[in-house]
Amino acid sequence: DPGGIPVILLHGIGDSWHSFDLLLPYLPKNIHLYAITQRGHGGSGRPHYGYAPENFARDIAVFMNNLDIRQAVIVGHSMGATVAQCFAINYPELTMGVVLAGSFARLQSNPAVAEFEKALEEMGPVMDKDFARAFQQSTLVRPVPAVFIDTMVSESTKMPGRVWRAIAKELVRADYTSELEAITVPALLIWGDKDGFCTRSDQDALLNSIPGSKLIVYKGTGHALHWEEPKRFADDLVKFVMETTKEKNQ
């Protein structure tokens, strides 16, 4: 619905708007969804620099301005959640609410991230399909449709090695925990307790830093929780959007 509540979906590293393919069918028409393929990913442009969360967040602000979107609920998964944190801090006037799914508080000293960054350093100019498949499978605990995984592997191999490395380097540098108290809009964290990348301590740090934020834990679910439980994620997202809109209009 062009006149519906604006919701912007931000994918994780190596993904694209297709990251939300399994989620979209469960979302109602009274929400105006924008699933963005962020810079360097999928079919979007690949500049030679500018892969910090601040650059991604600025892209979203420009996108909103170009489409005259005054405020939106920003939903980010993994890397997208880091971008969502940065966006909510830097563009509070554009942020109606924020949903952080599989979110890091910080990536420094995270052994899984350090291992992945090391593997990227050894990668050539193009990501190998087997490597991409192993990476995508590592985010899962429960099975998802094979055709969907094939799509995500294909999207991952579109991104050049230089972009993978540039993004990973900037993500490890990013740490917004000291600034998160500036987020005064409603904030929801969603996390799978079998997440092999983000820890419970990440969620606790975010909860302690973002005033009034809430956490929903999906038991037996991994990092890509919106792939494993798309209907539940959709239900939780819609409930949050409706409550946030109601609170804003009061």
C-alpha positions as CSV (number, residue, x, y, z in Angstrom):
1,D,0.0,0.0,0.0
2,P,1.7,3.2,-1.2
3,G,-0.1,5.0,1.7
4,G,0.8,2.4,4.3
5,I,3.3,2.6,7.2
6,P,6.8,2.8,5.7
7,V,9.1,-0.1,6.8
8,I,12.6,-0.3,5.4
9,L,14.4,-3.8,5.4
10,L,18.2,-3.9,5.5
11,H,20.0,-7.2,4.8
12,G,23.2,-8.7,6.1
13,I,26.6,-8.8,4.5
14,G,26.8,-10.6,1.2
15,D,23.0,-10.7,0.8
16,S,20.5,-8.5,-1.0
17,W,16.8,-7.6,-0.9
18,H,16.2,-11.3,-1.6
19,S,17.2,-12.0,2.0
20,F,13.5,-11.1,2.7
21,D,11.9,-13.4,0.1
22,L,10.6,-15.8,2.7
23,L,9.3,-13.0,4.9
24,L,7.4,-10.9,2.4
25,P,4.4,-13.2,1.8
26,Y,3.5,-13.0,5.5
27,L,3.4,-9.2,5.7
28,P,0.1,-7.4,5.3
29,K,-0.7,-4.9,2.6
30,N,-1.2,-2.0,5.1
31,I,2.6,-1.8,5.4
32,H,4.6,-0.1,2.7
33,L,7.7,-2.2,2.5
34,Y,11.1,-1.2,1.0
35,A,13.6,-4.1,0.8
36,I,16.9,-2.4,-0.1
37,T,19.9,-3.9,-1.8
38,Q,22.7,-1.9,-0.2
39,R,25.8,-0.5,-1.9
40,G,28.3,-3.1,-3.0
41,H,25.7,-5.9,-2.9
42,G,23.6,-7.7,-5.5
43,G,22.7,-5.4,-8.4
44,S,23.7,-2.2,-6.6
45,G,26.7,0.0,-7.4
46,R,30.1,-1.0,-6.1
47,P,32.1,2.2,-5.4
48,H,35.8,1.9,-4.7
49,Y,35.4,3.2,-1.1
50,G,32.7,4.1,1.4
51,Y,31.7,0.9,3.1
52,A,31.3,2.0,6.7
53,P,27.9,1.8,8.4
54,E,27.8,5.6,8.2
55,N,27.9,5.4,4.4
56,F,25.2,2.8,4.3
57,A,23.0,4.8,6.7
58,R,23.5,7.9,4.6
59,D,22.3,6.0,1.5
60,I,19.1,5.2,3.3
61,A,18.6,8.8,4.4
62,V,19.1,9.9,0.8
63,F,16.7,7.2,-0.4
64,M,14.0,8.4,2.0
65,N,14.5,12.0,1.0
66,N,14.2,11.1,-2.7
67,L,11.0,9.3,-2.1
68,D,9.7,11.8,0.4
69,I,9.4,9.3,3.2
70,R,9.3,11.4,6.3
71,Q,9.7,8.6,8.8
72,A,10.1,4.8,8.7
73,V,10.5,1.8,10.9
74,I,14.1,0.6,10.1
75,V,14.6,-3.2,10.3
76,G,18.1,-4.6,10.0
77,H,19.5,-8.1,10.1
78,S,23.2,-8.7,11.1
79,M,25.2,-6.1,9.2
80,G,21.9,-4.4,8.4
81,A,21.3,-4.2,12.2
82,T,24.5,-2.3,12.7
83,V,23.5,0.0,9.9
84,A,20.1,0.4,11.6
85,Q,21.8,1.4,14.9
86,C,23.9,4.0,13.1
87,F,20.9,5.3,11.2
88,A,18.8,5.7,14.4
89,I,21.6,7.6,16.0
90,N,22.5,9.9,13.1
91,Y,18.9,10.4,11.7
92,P,16.5,10.4,14.6
93,E,14.1,12.6,12.8
94,L,13.7,9.9,10.1
95,T,13.4,7.0,12.5
96,M,9.9,5.9,13.7
97,G,11.2,2.7,15.3
98,V,14.0,0.2,15.0
99,V,14.2,-3.6,14.8
100,L,17.5,-5.2,15.3
101,A,17.6,-8.9,14.3
102,G,20.7,-11.0,14.9
103,S,22.4,-7.9,15.9
104,F,25.9,-7.3,17.2
105,A,26.7,-4.8,20.0
106,R,30.3,-4.9,18.8
107,L,32.3,-7.2,16.6
108,Q,35.7,-6.7,18.1
109,S,37.0,-9.8,19.9
110,N,34.3,-12.0,18.4
111,P,36.0,-15.3,17.5
112,A,33.5,-16.3,14.8
113,V,33.8,-12.9,13.1
114,A,37.6,-13.0,13.4
115,E,37.7,-16.4,11.7
116,F,35.4,-15.2,8.9
117,E,37.5,-12.0,8.4
118,K,40.7,-14.2,8.1
119,A,39.0,-16.3,5.5
120,L,38.1,-13.2,3.5
121,E,41.7,-12.0,3.5
122,E,42.7,-15.3,1.8
123,M,39.9,-15.0,-0.8
124,G,40.6,-13.8,-4.3
125,P,38.8,-11.2,-6.4
126,V,35.7,-13.4,-6.6
127,M,33.9,-15.4,-3.8
128,D,33.9,-19.1,-4.6
129,K,30.5,-20.7,-4.7
130,D,31.4,-23.4,-2.2
131,F,32.7,-20.8,0.2
132,A,29.5,-18.7,-0.3
133,R,27.3,-21.8,0.4
134,A,29.3,-22.7,3.5
135,F,28.9,-19.2,4.8
136,Q,25.2,-19.0,4.2
137,Q,24.7,-22.5,5.7
138,S,26.7,-21.4,8.8
139,T,24.0,-18.9,9.6
140,L,21.3,-21.6,9.9
141,V,20.2,-24.2,12.5
142,R,16.9,-25.2,10.9
143,P,16.4,-26.1,7.2
144,V,15.1,-23.6,4.7
145,P,14.1,-24.2,1.1
146,A,17.0,-25.3,-1.1
147,V,16.0,-23.0,-3.9
148,F,16.2,-20.0,-1.5
149,I,19.7,-21.0,-0.4
150,D,20.7,-21.2,-4.1
151,T,19.5,-17.7,-4.6
152,M,21.4,-16.4,-1.6
153,V,24.6,-18.1,-2.7
154,S,24.2,-16.5,-6.1
155,E,23.7,-13.1,-4.5
156,S,26.8,-13.6,-2.3
157,T,29.1,-14.4,-5.3
158,K,28.0,-11.2,-7.0
159,M,30.0,-9.1,-4.5
160,P,33.7,-8.7,-5.3
161,G,36.3,-9.8,-2.7
162,R,37.5,-6.2,-2.2
163,V,34.0,-5.2,-1.1
164,W,33.6,-8.2,1.3
165,R,36.9,-7.2,2.9
166,A,36.2,-3.5,3.0
167,I,32.8,-4.1,4.7
168,A,34.2,-6.6,7.2
169,K,37.0,-4.2,8.2
170,E,34.5,-1.3,8.8
171,L,32.1,-3.5,10.7
172,V,34.8,-4.7,13.1
173,R,35.7,-1.1,13.7
174,A,32.1,0.0,14.4
175,D,31.0,0.3,18.0
176,Y,27.9,2.4,18.8
177,T,27.3,1.2,22.3
178,S,28.3,4.5,23.9
179,E,25.9,6.4,21.6
180,L,22.9,4.1,21.7
181,E,21.3,5.9,24.6
182,A,20.4,8.6,22.1
183,I,17.9,6.3,20.5
184,T,14.6,7.3,22.1
185,V,12.2,5.7,19.6
186,P,10.8,2.2,20.3
187,A,13.4,-0.5,19.7
188,L,12.9,-4.3,19.4
189,L,15.7,-6.9,19.4
190,I,15.1,-10.4,18.0
191,W,17.7,-13.1,18.5
192,G,18.0,-16.8,18.0
193,D,19.5,-18.6,21.0
194,K,21.6,-20.9,18.6
195,D,23.1,-17.9,16.8
196,G,26.8,-18.8,16.0
197,F,27.8,-15.2,15.4
198,C,25.9,-12.9,17.8
199,T,25.9,-13.7,21.5
200,R,23.5,-13.3,24.3
201,S,26.0,-10.8,25.8
202,D,25.5,-8.7,22.6
203,Q,21.8,-8.6,23.2
204,D,22.2,-7.7,26.9
205,A,24.6,-4.9,26.0
206,L,22.1,-3.5,23.5
207,L,19.3,-3.8,26.0
208,N,21.3,-1.9,28.6
209,S,22.3,0.8,26.1
210,I,19.0,1.5,24.2
211,P,16.4,3.0,26.6
212,G,13.2,1.0,26.8
213,S,14.3,-1.6,24.3
214,K,12.8,-5.1,24.4
215,L,14.2,-8.5,23.4
216,I,12.4,-11.5,21.9
217,V,14.4,-14.8,21.9
218,Y,13.7,-17.5,19.3
219,K,14.7,-20.8,20.8
220,G,16.5,-23.3,18.6
221,T,17.0,-20.7,15.9
222,G,20.3,-19.5,14.4
223,H,21.6,-16.2,13.0
224,A,19.3,-16.0,10.0
225,L,16.2,-16.2,12.1
226,H,13.9,-14.5,9.6
227,W,14.8,-17.3,7.1
228,E,14.2,-20.1,9.6
229,E,11.0,-18.6,11.2
230,P,9.6,-16.1,8.6
231,K,6.0,-16.2,9.8
232,R,6.9,-15.7,13.4
233,F,9.3,-12.9,12.5
234,A,6.5,-11.3,10.4
235,D,4.0,-11.5,13.2
236,D,6.5,-10.0,15.7
237,L,7.4,-7.2,13.2
238,V,3.8,-6.3,12.4
239,K,2.9,-6.2,16.1
240,F,5.9,-3.9,16.7
241,V,5.0,-1.6,13.8
242,M,1.4,-1.3,14.9
243,E,2.3,-0.6,18.5
244,T,4.9,2.0,17.4
245,T,2.4,3.7,15.1
246,K,-0.2,3.8,17.8
247,E,2.2,5.3,20.3
248,K,3.4,7.9,17.8
249,N,-0.2,9.0,17.0
250,Q,-1.2,9.3,20.7
